């Protein structure tokens, strides 16, 4: 017990420190740069998140489904604690905001680390029952099959192209740093952290805003004379249109100022270009490759 307290105390202190930081920066220990706890966590997220995480796990690493068998293979207090930790991690993210891209399976990495241990325990139990004469060949075949499957899925999901895909982020950041007026505000979601780092401009996170709040914010910014830009990855565009349907900014029916990327695209629209475009003026896009 003293060892557990000694291990837990720094973690608890770190949590209190983060709560204080959030209180100083955002006005409440329950609010972060991503929004309030009420905006980010909801019981209604459990079913869609469970469906997504399970689908992504089956699609990328189905071997993890064997992890629960490890609890029966080695019944110790340590494995029970590991399993409890994994369940807590998964539970926390089941109620968290819903995302639509498989890469968000990374949220479960702490739980997957435990899953890897339990899968290893299960594998060891199975291998121990294989005759010694064929054990080495069997293990080699298993490892080869697992590696081949992982490599094939990584290629199919463009994992080896991440460097090229992410190049667009730095390209757009550099472009906007030069193009944005000092008073500009950027409406963004997935790229909000990157564009904030690259440009230093204030960010309005669209996924954390209700339709009414979004409309009021855009109206206030336009009245104040501030330039409004909308920066979205391609997969965000239909979600943005659907959430703010009826608002002119959500139409995205004018050419973007900049368009970057090949297999993964990121585009930025200057909201003031829309009125000019609808009047018949020519609005051109800069294509970054």
Beta strands, then each sheet from edge to edge (+ up, - down):
strand 1: 31-32
strand 2: 35-36
strand 3: 185-188
strand 4: 202-205
strand 5: 228-233
strand 6: 258-260
strand 7: 266-270
strand 8: 286-288
sheet 1: 1+ 2-
sheet 2: 4+ 3+ 5+ 7- 6+ 8+
end
